[in-house]
Amino acid sequence: MTSLLWTVGTAQAHKVNVFAYVEGGTVFVESYFSDGAPVANGVVRAMDEKGVQIYQGETDKKGQTQFPVPTEKRDLTIEVNASMGHRAAFTLKKRDM
C-alpha cells in the first residue's frame, strides 16, 4: 500500500499549472509544477479561438514568458509543454485584455 501512495504522490508532483494575465499591453505567462518548482524551458504556444498560433516561445528559468497582446483581441488558449507529456493550458478571455 505504501508504494501505491508514493506513486500517486510522484504523479501529482509533475502536474503543470499555467496562469496568464495582461498588463500594459503585454500578456504575462507563469507556469509551475504542483510542488511549486518553475517550468524552466517549457514550450509555450498561444492560439486564438480559430486555432491560429499567434505566439511560440519558451519559459525562462522562473517559468515565465511574455508577448504583446494581439492587435485583434480574441480569446487565447495558452499551452505550456513541460516535456515528457506534462502540459497544461489556460484560456485568457478577450474581456481580460
LINSUL-V861867 format. One record per residue. N is the residue number from 0. RES is the residue in one letter. BURIAL is 1 if it has 16 or more other ideal C-beta (glycine too) atoms within 10 Angstrom, else 0. Layout:
# LINSUL-V861867
n=N res=RES burial=BURIAL
n=N res=RES burial=BURIAL
This chain:
# LINSUL-V861867
n=0 res=M burial=0
n=1 res=T burial=0
n=2 res=S burial=0
n=3 res=L burial=0
n=4 res=L burial=0
n=5 res=W burial=0
n=6 res=T burial=0
n=7 res=V burial=0
n=8 res=G burial=0
n=9 res=T burial=0
n=10 res=A burial=0
n=11 res=Q burial=0
n=12 res=A burial=0
n=13 res=H burial=0
n=14 res=K burial=0
n=15 res=V burial=1
n=16 res=N burial=0
n=17 res=V burial=1
n=18 res=F burial=0
n=19 res=A burial=1
n=20 res=Y burial=0
n=21 res=V burial=1
n=22 res=E burial=0
n=23 res=G burial=0
n=24 res=G burial=0
n=25 res=T burial=0
n=26 res=V burial=1
n=27 res=F burial=0
n=28 res=V burial=1
n=29 res=E burial=1
n=30 res=S burial=1
n=31 res=Y burial=1
n=32 res=F burial=1
n=33 res=S burial=0
n=34 res=D burial=0
n=35 res=G burial=0
n=36 res=A burial=0
n=37 res=P burial=1
n=38 res=V burial=1
n=39 res=A burial=0
n=40 res=N burial=0
n=41 res=G burial=1
n=42 res=V burial=1
n=43 res=V burial=1
n=44 res=R burial=1
n=45 res=A burial=1
n=46 res=M burial=1
n=47 res=D burial=1
n=48 res=E burial=0
n=49 res=K burial=0
n=50 res=G burial=0
n=51 res=V burial=0
n=52 res=Q burial=0
n=53 res=I burial=1
n=54 res=Y burial=1
n=55 res=Q burial=0
n=56 res=G burial=0
n=57 res=E burial=0
n=58 res=T burial=1
n=59 res=D burial=0
n=60 res=K burial=0
n=61 res=K burial=0
n=62 res=G burial=1
n=63 res=Q burial=1
n=64 res=T burial=1
n=65 res=Q burial=1
n=66 res=F burial=1
n=67 res=P burial=0
n=68 res=V burial=1
n=69 res=P burial=1
n=70 res=T burial=0
n=71 res=E burial=0
n=72 res=K burial=0
n=73 res=R burial=0
n=74 res=D burial=0
n=75 res=L burial=1
n=76 res=T burial=0
n=77 res=I burial=1
n=78 res=E burial=1
n=79 res=V burial=1
n=80 res=N burial=1
n=81 res=A burial=1
n=82 res=S burial=0
n=83 res=M burial=0
n=84 res=G burial=0
n=85 res=H burial=0
n=86 res=R burial=1
n=87 res=A burial=1
n=88 res=A burial=0
n=89 res=F burial=1
n=90 res=T burial=0
n=91 res=L burial=1
n=92 res=K burial=0
n=93 res=K burial=0
n=94 res=R burial=0
n=95 res=D burial=0
n=96 res=M burial=0
